[in-house]
Amino acid sequence: MKHWILEIGNTRVKWACFDAQAELSASPVEVHSAPASDARAASAWRDAVGLGDKVMVTGSGHLDPWASAFPEALMLRPGDPTPLPTNVTAPEGLGLDRVANAWAVLYHGFADATNHKAWLIVDVGTCITMDVVHRGKHLGGSISPGIDMRMRAMAEGTARLPQPEWRDSQPHLLSQTAHIGRNTEEALLRGGLGGAAAEIEGTYASLTQEIPNLGVVLTGGDAPRLELRSILPKFADAHLTLKGFHGLLNHLHA
């Protein structure tokens, strides 16, 4: 039997298959993605679901066009109650991606999850979310603009600043030892990428004053583009959110 997760985000959707009997730390068997605007992909993905398989449709994006292709699926919508133990004052407002990330860490969804009793989960996507789990509970976190959003805001909010092709330029820029840009594009990249990295490193440094032995796990499509030199050790899992949704599917169907 297989478990399928259809995660609809702000810009892209992911379609992931898990072995229903595997440990939560196991990677998905396969993962596909498509633009969030292309709901036609659901028709092709629908054919992969076998008799007895379970499907979850979830995410922060517009679910309805996708959910119609999977009428038998378990729907987990923003605002729905979740079993995540959390200290936030309005749990119904907690983003489902943050719920899934915290669930994956709390229930050992990656190989190194038992190395620390407390974790800072950093998800670098459309937004940068940082969440703390400690002693079996999600404590809360922060949300700030993602890297692309930072770059776009500078271009759209000014008359003369360009929007650099930062995903292509970043490896070249970070090969330089200096932390200052030598031209406008490098300055924008240093501000956007370096600012995001400094924010994460600063949050981590502050938290370690209150929570010793704090581990850091990175996820999200843009996480590999950040240098976080002051955080060691750190762990990365590109499929952390999907694993969390898989764990929630297992729990809700138990």
PATOR-89605 format. One line per field, with one value per residue (C-alpha): residue number from 1; residue in one letter; x, y, z. Coordinates in Angstrom, 2 decimals, padded with zeros to 5 digits. Example, Ala and Ser with C-alpha at 12.3 -4.5 7.8 and 13.67 -1.06 7.14 Angstrom:
<sites>
seq = c(1|2) $
type = c(A|S) $
u = c(012.30|013.67) $
v = c(-004.50|-001.06) $
w = c(007.80|007.14) $
</sites>
This chain:
<sites>
seq = c(1|2|3|4|5|6|7|8|9|10|11|12|13|14|15|16|17|18|19|20|21|22|23|24|25|26|27|28|29|30|31|32|33|34|35|36|37|38|39|40|41|42|43|44|45|46|47|48|49|50|51|52|53|54|55|56|57|58|59|60|61|62|63|64|65|66|67|68|69|70|71|72|73|74|75|76|77|78|79|80|81|82|83|84|85|86|87|88|89|90|91|92|93|94|95|96|97|98|99|100|101|102|103|104|105|106|107|108|109|110|111|112|113|114|115|116|117|118|119|120|121|122|123|124|125|126|127|128|129|130|131|132|133|134|135|136|137|138|139|140|141|142|143|144|145|146|147|148|149|150|151|152|153|154|155|156|157|158|159|160|161|162|163|164|165|166|167|168|169|170|171|172|173|174|175|176|177|178|179|180|181|182|183|184|185|186|187|188|189|190|191|192|193|194|195|196|197|198|199|200|201|202|203|204|205|206|207|208|209|210|211|212|213|214|215|216|217|218|219|220|221|222|223|224|225|226|227|228|229|230|231|232|233|234|235|236|237|238|239|240|241|242|243|244|245|246|247|248|249|250|251|252|253|254) $
type = c(M|K|H|W|I|L|E|I|G|N|T|R|V|K|W|A|C|F|D|A|Q|A|E|L|S|A|S|P|V|E|V|H|S|A|P|A|S|D|A|R|A|A|S|A|W|R|D|A|V|G|L|G|D|K|V|M|V|T|G|S|G|H|L|D|P|W|A|S|A|F|P|E|A|L|M|L|R|P|G|D|P|T|P|L|P|T|N|V|T|A|P|E|G|L|G|L|D|R|V|A|N|A|W|A|V|L|Y|H|G|F|A|D|A|T|N|H|K|A|W|L|I|V|D|V|G|T|C|I|T|M|D|V|V|H|R|G|K|H|L|G|G|S|I|S|P|G|I|D|M|R|M|R|A|M|A|E|G|T|A|R|L|P|Q|P|E|W|R|D|S|Q|P|H|L|L|S|Q|T|A|H|I|G|R|N|T|E|E|A|L|L|R|G|G|L|G|G|A|A|A|E|I|E|G|T|Y|A|S|L|T|Q|E|I|P|N|L|G|V|V|L|T|G|G|D|A|P|R|L|E|L|R|S|I|L|P|K|F|A|D|A|H|L|T|L|K|G|F|H|G|L|L|N|H|L|H|A) $
u = c(000.00|001.15|000.47|000.28|000.72|-000.48|000.92|-000.31|001.93|001.83|003.71|004.20|002.56|004.31|003.04|004.88|004.57|005.54|005.69|002.88|004.87|008.17|009.56|008.77|012.44|012.32|012.48|009.55|009.64|009.03|008.32|006.90|006.16|004.26|003.32|000.43|-001.48|-001.39|-004.14|-004.09|-001.18|-003.64|-005.25|-001.98|-001.10|-004.55|-003.81|-000.95|-003.22|-003.89|-006.71|-006.20|-003.79|-004.45|-004.21|-003.90|-004.55|-003.19|-001.13|-001.34|-002.44|-005.81|-006.82|-010.19|-009.08|-006.73|-009.02|-011.69|-009.39|-009.13|-012.63|-011.63|-008.65|-008.25|-008.40|-006.32|-007.10|-005.65|-007.56|-008.45|-007.56|-004.36|-002.94|000.31|001.09|001.86|002.11|000.87|-002.13|-004.20|-003.31|-005.86|-003.76|-000.53|000.55|000.21|003.77|004.98|002.72|004.16|007.76|007.28|005.50|008.33|010.94|008.96|008.37|011.88|011.23|014.90|017.93|019.52|016.34|017.38|020.70|019.12|016.19|015.43|015.40|015.21|013.46|014.35|012.24|013.57|010.86|008.44|008.77|011.43|009.84|011.69|010.05|011.28|010.33|011.44|010.51|007.89|006.12|006.11|006.86|006.29|008.46|008.83|007.90|009.84|010.14|011.87|014.91|013.01|010.48|013.30|014.84|011.48|010.58|013.76|013.16|009.47|009.84|012.49|012.87|016.37|017.27|017.11|015.92|018.97|018.80|019.99|019.63|022.19|024.45|024.63|027.30|029.64|028.99|029.54|032.86|034.14|035.55|034.35|030.97|030.39|029.21|031.40|028.50|024.75|023.84|026.37|025.19|021.58|022.61|024.71|021.82|019.19|021.14|023.46|020.59|018.59|021.58|022.34|018.72|018.84|022.24|021.16|017.97|019.94|022.52|019.79|017.89|020.96|021.21|017.86|017.87|021.25|022.12|019.75|019.93|019.16|017.43|017.09|014.46|012.83|013.89|016.22|017.93|020.98|021.68|022.40|025.73|025.27|028.87|028.31|025.81|027.54|026.42|023.33|021.20|019.24|016.24|014.64|011.57|010.93|007.53|006.32|007.43|005.49|002.33|002.92|003.18|-000.03|-001.80|-000.70|-001.88|-005.24|-005.98|-004.88) $
v = c(000.00|003.52|006.90|009.90|013.52|016.32|019.53|022.75|025.73|029.36|028.84|025.08|021.79|018.56|015.02|012.50|008.76|007.02|003.38|003.17|000.69|002.58|004.57|008.28|009.02|007.17|009.38|009.42|006.79|009.46|013.19|015.24|018.94|021.35|025.03|025.72|027.22|023.92|021.83|019.56|017.66|016.17|014.09|012.32|011.89|010.49|007.43|006.42|005.87|002.19|000.38|000.66|003.61|006.65|010.24|013.52|016.86|019.77|022.94|026.71|027.32|027.10|023.48|023.17|022.72|019.94|018.33|017.71|015.15|013.20|013.09|010.21|012.06|013.22|017.02|019.05|022.72|025.85|026.45|022.80|021.44|019.37|017.06|019.02|019.91|023.63|026.68|029.16|031.19|030.52|027.02|027.28|030.05|028.05|027.39|023.75|023.64|024.72|022.09|019.40|020.44|020.40|017.04|015.52|016.68|015.70|012.20|011.59|012.23|012.44|010.35|012.77|013.81|012.13|014.02|016.94|017.45|020.86|021.97|025.15|024.29|026.69|026.48|028.72|029.05|031.77|032.94|032.02|030.33|029.43|027.19|025.81|022.39|021.49|018.73|017.22|020.47|023.18|026.47|028.97|030.75|033.53|034.34|036.72|037.36|034.72|035.51|036.03|038.23|040.38|040.79|041.59|044.14|046.10|046.14|047.00|049.52|051.65|053.35|052.23|049.03|045.91|042.46|040.20|036.63|035.63|031.86|031.90|034.56|033.36|030.63|033.11|035.76|033.45|032.34|035.79|036.16|039.76|040.42|043.58|043.90|045.60|046.67|047.14|043.55|042.12|044.58|043.45|039.81|040.42|042.27|039.69|036.49|037.76|039.43|036.22|034.23|036.82|036.71|032.94|032.96|035.75|033.95|030.77|032.62|034.24|031.00|029.06|031.44|030.07|026.56|024.78|022.02|023.41|021.60|023.21|021.46|023.17|022.56|024.45|024.93|027.86|026.50|025.17|028.69|030.10|029.95|029.56|029.35|030.04|027.18|023.84|021.16|021.63|019.10|019.35|017.43|018.58|016.39|017.35|018.96|016.05|013.61|015.61|015.42|011.69|011.36|013.35|011.13|008.06|009.60|010.81|007.45|005.41) $
w = c(000.00|-000.79|000.74|-001.56|-000.50|-002.76|-001.28|-002.88|-002.20|-003.25|-006.49|-006.95|-006.06|-005.05|-005.54|-003.37|-002.86|000.40|001.36|003.90|006.04|006.06|008.98|008.96|008.34|005.00|001.93|-000.48|-003.20|-005.82|-005.93|-008.79|-009.04|-011.26|-011.24|-008.88|-011.80|-013.75|-012.18|-015.25|-013.73|-011.22|-013.98|-014.76|-011.09|-010.37|-012.51|-010.18|-007.17|-006.64|-004.92|-001.16|-001.41|000.76|-000.44|001.46|-000.26|001.74|001.63|001.86|-001.73|-003.46|-002.89|-004.63|-008.28|-007.17|-004.63|-007.25|-008.89|-005.62|-004.10|-001.80|-000.34|003.22|003.03|005.44|004.87|006.47|009.69|010.25|013.69|013.80|016.49|016.79|020.44|020.29|022.50|019.87|020.99|017.85|016.57|013.75|012.23|012.19|008.60|007.59|006.28|009.73|011.32|009.04|009.66|013.41|013.26|011.23|013.73|016.83|015.48|014.12|010.47|009.54|010.37|012.86|014.67|017.92|018.12|019.96|022.32|020.85|017.23|015.21|011.94|009.12|005.96|003.17|000.56|-000.53|003.08|005.60|008.57|011.73|014.33|017.63|018.99|022.50|024.94|022.67|021.83|019.18|020.95|018.13|015.62|013.07|009.47|007.24|003.49|001.43|-000.69|-003.94|-002.14|-000.76|-004.21|-005.81|-003.13|-003.77|-007.53|-007.33|-004.51|-006.24|-009.59|-010.50|-008.68|-010.88|-009.88|-010.30|-011.51|-008.08|-008.39|-011.20|-009.72|-006.13|-006.50|-008.18|-005.54|-002.60|-004.07|-003.09|000.41|000.84|002.41|000.39|-003.21|-005.79|-008.02|-007.71|-008.53|-006.08|-003.42|-003.92|-003.71|-000.62|000.99|000.07|000.61|003.32|005.17|005.20|006.43|009.14|010.28|010.68|012.38|014.72|015.69|016.35|018.48|020.58|021.09|022.20|025.17|026.37|024.89|025.06|022.59|019.98|016.65|013.29|010.42|007.05|004.41|001.54|-002.05|-001.42|001.70|-000.22|-001.51|001.93|003.68|007.43|008.54|012.23|012.68|013.18|013.05|010.95|009.10|005.88|004.60|001.37|002.02|005.64|004.98|002.86|005.57|008.12|006.04|005.62|009.39|009.85|007.31|009.26|012.53|011.24|009.58|012.61) $
</sites>
